[in-house]
Amino acid sequence: MTFETIETERLLIQKLDSEIMKQIFELNNDDEIRKILGITTEEEFVRQKKIYQKGYESYNRKMLNFQIVEKKSSAIIGNCGFHTWNLQHHRAEIGYALNADEFKNKGFMKEAVEKIIEFGFEKMRLNRIEALIDENNTPSKRILNHFGFTREGNLRGHYFVNGVFEDSVLYSLLKSEYKKIKR
């Protein structure tokens, strides 16, 4: 299987669009799917299978995800990408996660997010990238601040997690702001 890949000094960032996901799920058994996607828990496998079955795209909305592979070990260490991609309004929400604590605090996510932001503005023609995070997620705040995202406010009762409604903090980066930073 051939992935469209963005390369950094330490990472391969492999595109997982709806066509690639269709190939992965239709041509492989469950164990092979887990290996290809770097899935280590049953919960994550069930979640990915549900996303595939429901479809990666809906009316005027798309999803574009990338798996993050460490070059040195060839291990899939996380994912990064866009969901709630609104084609009409040229905006999308960025999301990112590392698979295990052993990969944290090494700059991998900053390295990947930089390329994903660049891809969003240059290839996807986005005008706005949004991020929704928990107020206490200090590592995410650091990443967003590093890339010049602006905190816009709180979305009250935005997520339902473990039986509790939690707030989200909304951040955004506009293409015009990104261009100034890139100079």
N, C-alpha and C positions, 0 to 999 in steps of 0.2 A: 504494500500500500504506500502510495506516495503522498506526502503531506507538503502543502505550501509552507515554507519555513522561513522565519526571520531569525537571523543569527546574531548573537552578541559575543563578547569575549568568552563568556563561560556557559552560555545557554543556547539551546535550540528551542524556538518558540513555534510550535506546530499548529497550524490552523485546523480547527475541527468544525467545518460548516455542515449544513444539513445533508449534503451529498456524501461527504466523508462518513458522517455518522450512520447514514443509511447503509453504506457499504460495510462498515464495522459490524452493525447489528445483524445484517442479513447474510453475511458471508462467514461468520464466526460463531463458535459455541460460546457459552457463558464464560468459561475459563479463559479463552482467547480474548474475549472482549475485555475482561478484567485486566489482562496483561497489556493489551494495546493502549488502554486508557489509564493504566497505572492505578487502578482501583484496588484499595486494600481492605475495605470494609463492606459488609453486606448492605448496610444502610446506604452507602454511596452508590453501590451497584443498583439497588432498587430505585434510587432517585434518578440515576442516569437513564435507566430503562423506561421509567415513567415519562421523563422529558422526551425521549425518543418516540415513545408510543403516542404521546399527545401532539407531537410535531414541534419542530423548532421554530416554525413561523406561523403567524396568525395575521389577521387583517392589519395591514400597515405597520406591523411590528416584526422584527427579526431578532435573532440571537446569533452571535458569532463568538465562539470560544476558542482558546488556544491552550494546548498543554505545554507545560514548561519542563524541558528536559535538561538536566545538568550534563554538559558534554563529557566531563571527566569520568563519570560513572555510568552514563547512559540511563540514569534513573529519572523517571517522571516524578518531579518534585512538587508540582502544583499546577494551577491553572490560572488563567487571566483572560478577560475578554469583555464583551459587551452584551448586555441583555436589555430588554425594553428599548430596542433600537427603533426609533420612530423615523421612518424614511421621509415622510412629508415635511417634518419639522427639523430634520438634520440634527437630531440629538440622540444620545444613548447613555445608558448607565453602565459605568465600569464596575467590574467585580474581580476579585482576586483572592487566592488562598494558597497556602503551602500545605502539603500533605502531612508533614511531621515536624515536630519541634527541632529536630536535628538540622533542618534547613533554614531555620530562622536566625535572624541577627547576623547574616552573612552578606546582605546586600543583594540577594537574588531577586527579591520582589521589586526592588527599586529598578534594577537592571531590566526586568521584564516589563514593568509598567511604563517605563520611558518609551520602549518600542511600541507598546500597544497604544499609547496616547498618540504617538507619531502616526501609526497606522490609521487610527480613527480620524484624525484631521486630514491626512494626506490621501488615503485610499478610500475611506468610506464617505468622505466629503462632509464630515460632521461639522457643525458650528458650535455645538455645546456638548461637553462630556459632564455627566453628573455622577456623584458618588453618594451613597447613603450608608452611614456607618453608625455604630453604637457610640454614644458619648464617651464611653470608657475604653474604646479601642485605640489606645495610644500609638501602636505601630502604624495603623492605618492613617491616623491624623498626621504622623510624621511624613508618610509618603505623600499624602495630598498636599501638605504644606510645602514640601520640597519642590513639587511641580507647579506651585503657584495657584492651587485651587482656592476659591473663596468660600468661606462658610456663609451660607445664606439663611439658615435658621433650623428650627426643630419641626419635625412632623410628629405630632403627638399621637400616641397609640397606634403607631404605624405598622408594627410587626407583632404577630401573636406567637410567642415563644414559650414552650413549656407551660401553657395555661395562663400566661400573663401577657398583657398588651405592653409593648415596649416602644419608647420613642426612638426616632432616627434623627440624625443630624444630616442635613443636606449641604453638600459642597458642589461647586461647579467650576469648570474651566472653559472659557470661550476661545475660539480659534484665534481671535485678534490678540488675546492675552498670551496665548501660546507662542504666536509669531514673535512677540516682543521678547519673550524669554529665550527663544531659540537663537536670536541674533547674537 
